[in-house]
Amino acid sequence: MNMKQESKKVKFKTLKDNGVSEETLRAVKEIGFKYMTDVQAEVLPIALNGGDVVATAKTGSGKTLAFIIPVIETVVTNYKGLRGTCCIIISPTRELATQSHLVLQDLISHHVGITSALIIGGENRRKQSIQLSTGVHIVVATPGRLFDHMRTKEFEYKYVKCLVLDEADKIFQYGFEEDLKQIVSRLPKNRQTMLFSATQSETTDSLIKSAMRESVHSVNTDEDDLKATVDGLKQGYVICETEYRLWWLHKLLKKTQNQKVMVFFSSCKSVEFHHQLFCNYFQASVLCIHGKMSQADRTSIITNFYNAEKRALFCTDLAARGLDIPAVDWIAQFDPPADANILDSARNIDLEKEMRRC
């Protein structure tokens, strides 16, 4: 970015005029952020003023900070003397919820007394119950496990003033529609709601009508962007007979053995089959992740791949949206995806190197 471009960017420190606390701004600076992205610059003034927001923007455009900063400031304004949860952030997958919670922890590092909890499936339910019973201020959760706790006496949520739905289109795609309806119906009506999504659909439109106030502010930072992919991304495809698909995948992994590669498959069984095939018969250095693995294994695999300089990861679309994995060189879609939006998964990975698609 040249100086002329940079000068047009809005600095985070200007949010002091919107009432953002010194503690939050100090944490943002320590993380290394100086200028806001487009979605942050458009969403933050509205959200900090208490408005309901529907934001459509590419994953990787900075949506996480766009909702976490207002969430923290809502707690700063309300948490003194408050017993019970003040804000809830809902994510479609455990990995994305974990990632958001890590960012949240960084941003509240200078705030004394603000508490948070990560409530996801695959973890000890009793420990989560005990944690919620203390009245943590901010809950980051997946829909299914959150609804489980809402049906207990330990979780006090009648004071919730802000609800965030992250990657809302994915929440529906993963089958949490009924859980989400129940969650929204149980929360206080007089609250702020922020909905973030990479795409809009009939289901998200229905959610907007049922979960949000009439005065909704819509933000779409992609509407004038005619490019389907981010800068630096090269796309391609191979047309071949079915019996040669494995040969092409093997060729790709051999060619990229010193690089970082993600290969998407259509199902958990397909991931498992190809992972065992390549590990046992081709002696390939391949990791795999899918929804039927234990949470401990999923967390370990993501951490391993995140830190690796060269490795291949076989995965389902569990890893296709929102995860911040640096320096991925190649993304391959091996099986046809059930959702056409998965074909844009390459643009959902944090790009530190040029990425290619085949």
C-alpha positions in Angstrom: 0.0 0.0 0.0 1.4 3.4 -1.0 1.2 6.5 1.2 -1.6 8.0 -0.9 -3.8 5.0 -0.5 -2.9 4.7 3.2 -3.8 8.3 3.9 -7.4 7.6 2.8 -7.7 4.9 5.5 -9.4 5.7 8.8 -7.3 5.2 11.9 -8.6 3.2 14.8 -7.6 5.9 17.2 -10.4 8.1 15.8 -12.9 5.8 17.5 -12.1 7.6 20.6 -14.6 10.2 19.3 -17.2 7.4 19.2 -16.6 6.7 22.9 -14.3 3.7 22.6 -12.4 3.2 25.8 -8.6 3.8 26.0 -8.1 0.1 27.1 -9.7 -1.2 23.9 -7.8 1.1 21.7 -4.5 0.2 23.4 -5.2 -3.5 22.8 -6.0 -2.8 19.1 -2.7 -1.0 18.8 -0.7 -3.8 20.5 -2.2 -6.4 18.2 -0.8 -4.3 15.3 -3.8 -2.7 13.7 -3.6 1.0 12.8 -6.1 1.5 10.0 -9.6 0.2 9.6 -10.8 -2.0 6.8 -13.8 -0.9 4.7 -16.3 -3.0 6.7 -14.9 -1.8 10.0 -15.0 1.9 9.0 -18.7 1.5 7.9 -19.9 -0.8 10.7 -18.2 0.5 13.8 -19.8 4.0 14.0 -23.3 2.5 13.6 -22.7 -0.4 16.0 -21.0 1.8 18.7 -24.1 4.0 18.6 -26.3 0.9 19.4 -27.7 0.4 15.9 -28.7 -3.0 14.5 -26.4 -3.9 11.6 -26.5 -6.4 8.7 -23.1 -6.5 7.1 -22.2 -8.4 4.0 -18.5 -8.6 3.2 -15.9 -11.1 2.2 -14.5 -13.3 4.9 -11.1 -12.0 5.7 -12.3 -8.4 5.4 -12.0 -7.6 9.1 -15.5 -8.5 10.3 -14.3 -9.9 13.6 -13.0 -6.6 14.9 -16.1 -4.9 13.5 -18.3 -6.7 16.0 -15.9 -7.5 18.9 -15.1 -3.8 19.6 -18.8 -2.8 20.0 -19.4 -5.9 22.1 -16.6 -4.9 24.5 -17.8 -1.3 24.7 -21.4 -2.5 25.4 -20.0 -4.4 28.4 -17.8 -1.5 29.5 -21.0 0.7 29.6 -23.2 -1.9 31.4 -21.2 -4.5 33.4 -20.7 -2.6 36.7 -23.1 -4.2 39.1 -24.5 -6.5 36.4 -25.0 -10.2 37.3 -25.4 -12.2 34.2 -24.3 -12.3 30.6 -24.4 -9.0 28.7 -23.3 -10.1 25.1 -23.5 -13.3 23.1 -21.5 -14.0 19.9 -22.7 -17.0 17.9 -20.5 -18.8 15.3 -21.4 -21.7 13.1 -18.3 -23.9 13.9 -16.3 -24.6 17.0 -13.1 -23.6 15.2 -14.5 -20.2 14.2 -15.9 -19.6 17.7 -12.5 -20.5 19.2 -10.8 -18.1 16.9 -13.2 -15.2 17.7 -12.7 -15.9 21.4 -9.0 -15.7 21.1 -9.3 -12.3 19.4 -11.7 -11.2 22.2 -9.3 -12.2 24.9 -6.6 -10.1 23.3 -8.9 -7.1 23.1 -10.0 -7.3 26.7 -6.5 -7.8 28.0 -6.4 -4.2 29.5 -9.9 -4.2 30.9 -10.1 -5.1 34.6 -13.1 -7.2 35.5 -14.5 -8.1 32.1 -15.0 -11.9 31.7 -15.7 -14.2 28.8 -16.4 -17.8 28.1 -16.1 -20.1 25.1 -19.2 -22.4 25.0 -18.8 -25.1 22.2 -19.6 -28.7 21.7 -17.0 -31.4 22.4 -16.0 -29.7 25.7 -17.1 -30.6 29.3 -20.7 -29.4 29.7 -20.5 -29.3 33.5 -17.4 -27.1 33.5 -19.2 -24.8 31.0 -22.3 -24.7 33.3 -20.2 -23.6 36.3 -18.5 -21.0 34.2 -21.8 -19.6 33.0 -23.3 -19.6 36.5 -20.7 -17.0 37.5 -22.3 -14.5 35.1 -19.6 -14.1 32.5 -20.1 -10.9 30.6 -19.4 -12.1 27.0 -20.2 -15.6 25.7 -18.8 -16.9 22.4 -20.7 -20.0 21.4 -21.9 -22.4 18.8 -25.7 -22.6 18.5 -26.4 -26.2 19.6 -24.4 -26.0 22.8 -25.6 -22.5 23.6 -29.2 -23.6 23.4 -28.5 -26.6 25.6 -27.3 -24.2 28.3 -30.2 -21.8 27.8 -32.5 -24.6 29.0 -30.7 -24.8 32.4 -31.0 -22.6 35.5 -27.3 -21.9 35.7 -27.2 -19.6 32.6 -28.6 -16.1 33.2 -29.2 -14.4 29.9 -32.1 -12.0 30.7 -29.7 -9.1 30.8 -28.3 -9.7 27.2 -28.0 -6.3 25.5 -26.1 -7.4 22.3 -26.3 -10.4 20.1 -23.9 -11.1 17.2 -24.5 -13.7 14.5 -21.2 -14.4 12.7 -21.3 -16.1 9.3 -25.1 -16.3 9.6 -25.6 -18.0 6.3 -23.4 -20.9 7.5 -25.4 -21.2 10.7 -28.4 -22.2 8.6 -26.4 -24.4 6.2 -25.1 -26.5 9.1 -28.7 -27.2 10.3 -28.9 -24.9 13.3 -32.0 -23.0 12.1 -34.4 -24.3 14.8 -31.8 -23.8 17.6 -31.2 -20.3 16.4 -34.9 -19.5 16.3 -35.3 -20.8 19.9 -32.2 -18.8 21.1 -33.5 -15.5 19.5 -37.0 -16.0 20.9 -35.6 -16.4 24.5 -33.4 -13.4 24.5 -34.6 -9.9 25.5 -36.4 -8.1 22.7 -34.8 -4.7 23.6 -31.3 -5.6 22.4 -28.8 -4.7 19.7 -28.3 -7.4 17.0 -25.5 -7.5 14.5 -25.5 -10.0 11.7 -22.4 -10.7 9.6 -22.3 -12.9 6.5 -20.4 -13.4 3.3 -23.6 -14.0 1.3 -27.3 -13.2 1.6 -30.1 -15.7 1.0 -33.8 -16.2 1.8 -32.9 -17.8 5.1 -30.8 -14.8 6.2 -33.5 -12.4 5.1 -36.0 -14.3 7.2 -33.6 -14.2 10.2 -33.2 -10.4 9.8 -37.0 -9.9 9.9 -37.4 -12.1 13.0 -34.3 -11.2 15.0 -33.7 -7.5 14.3 -35.5 -4.2 14.9 -37.1 -2.4 12.0 -34.4 0.3 11.8 -31.7 -2.0 10.5 -28.5 -0.5 8.9 -27.3 -2.5 5.9 -23.6 -2.5 5.0 -22.3 -4.2 1.8 -18.7 -3.6 1.1 -18.7 -6.0 -1.9 -21.5 -4.4 -4.0 -19.1 -2.4 -6.1 -16.5 -5.1 -6.3 -16.7 -7.0 -9.6 -13.9 -9.3 -8.7 -14.9 -12.8 -7.5 -11.6 -13.3 -5.8 -9.0 -11.4 -3.9 -6.0 -9.8 -5.6 -3.1 -12.2 -6.1 -5.3 -15.2 -6.4 -5.0 -17.4 -9.6 -7.8 -19.9 -10.3 -7.8 -22.9 -12.6 -9.4 -26.2 -13.1 -8.7 -29.7 -14.6 -11.1 -31.6 -16.7 -10.3 -35.3 -16.6 -11.9 -38.8 -16.6 -13.1 -40.0 -13.1 -10.4 -42.7 -13.0 -7.7 -40.0 -13.3 -8.8 -37.8 -10.4 -6.7 -39.6 -7.8 -3.7 -39.4 -10.2 -4.1 -35.7 -10.5 -4.4 -35.3 -6.7 -1.3 -37.4 -6.2 0.5 -35.3 -8.8 -0.5 -32.1 -7.1 0.7 -33.2 -3.6 4.0 -34.3 -5.0 4.5 -31.0 -6.8 3.6 -29.0 -3.7 5.3 -31.2 -1.0 7.3 -28.1 0.1 4.3 -25.9 0.3 1.1 -25.5 2.3 -2.0 -27.1 0.7 -5.7 -27.5 1.6 -7.8 -30.1 -0.2 -11.6 -30.0 0.2 -13.8 -33.1 0.1 -17.6 -33.4 0.2 -18.0 -35.6 3.3 -16.3 -36.9 6.4 -16.0 -40.4 4.9 -14.3 -39.0 1.8 -11.8 -37.1 3.9 -11.1 -40.3 6.0 -10.8 -42.5 2.9 -8.3 -40.3 1.1 -6.3 -39.5 4.2 -5.8 -43.2 4.9 -5.0 -43.9 1.3 -2.3 -41.2 1.0 -0.8 -41.8 4.4 -0.7 -45.6 4.1 0.1 -46.2 0.5 1.8 -43.0 -0.7 3.6 -42.1 2.5 2.3 -38.5 2.1 2.6 -36.1 5.0 -1.1 -35.3 5.2 -3.4 -34.0 8.1 -7.2 -34.3 8.1 -10.0 -32.6 9.8 -13.8 -33.1 9.7 -16.9 -32.8 11.9 -16.9 -36.3 13.3 -13.5 -35.9 15.0 -13.3 -35.1 18.7 -12.8 -31.5 19.6 -9.4 -32.1 21.1 -8.2 -33.7 17.8 -9.8 -30.9 15.7 -8.0 -28.2 17.8 -4.7 -30.1 17.6 -4.9 -30.5 13.8 -5.8 -26.8 13.2 -3.0 -25.7 15.4 -0.5 -28.1 13.7 -1.5 -26.9 10.3 -1.5 -23.3 11.3 2.1 -23.5 12.5 3.4 -25.7 9.6 5.4 -24.2 6.8 4.7 -27.1 4.5 1.9 -29.6 4.9 -1.3 -30.8 3.3 -4.7 -30.7 5.0 -7.6 -32.8 3.8 -10.9 -31.3 5.1 -14.6 -30.9 4.7 -16.2 -27.4 4.4 -15.8 -27.2 8.2 -12.6 -25.3 7.3 -14.0 -23.3 4.4 -15.2 -20.2 6.1 -13.6 -17.7 8.4 -10.6 -19.5 9.7 -7.4 -17.4 9.7 -4.7 -19.7 8.4 -1.6 -18.0 7.2 0.6 -18.7 4.2 -1.6 -21.2 2.3 -0.2 -21.7 -1.2 -2.7 -24.0 -2.8 -6.4 -24.8 -2.3 -7.9 -27.7 -4.2 -11.6 -28.6 -4.4 -11.5 -32.4 -5.1 -15.2 -33.3 -4.7 -18.0 -31.1 -6.0 -19.3 -29.1 -3.1 -22.9 -29.3 -1.9 -22.9 -25.5 -1.7 -21.6 -23.5 -4.7 -20.4 -20.8 -2.2 -17.7 -23.2 -1.1 -16.1 -22.7 -4.5 -15.1 -19.3 -3.1 -13.4 -20.8 0.0 -9.9 -19.8 -1.3 -10.7 -16.2 -0.6 -11.6 -17.0 3.0 -8.1 -17.9 4.0 -5.7 -15.2 5.3 -3.3 -14.7 2.3 0.4 -14.2 3.1 1.5 -15.8 -0.2 0.0 -16.1 -3.6 -2.7 -18.8 -3.6 -3.7 -21.0 -6.5 -6.8 -23.1 -7.0 -7.1 -26.2 -9.1 
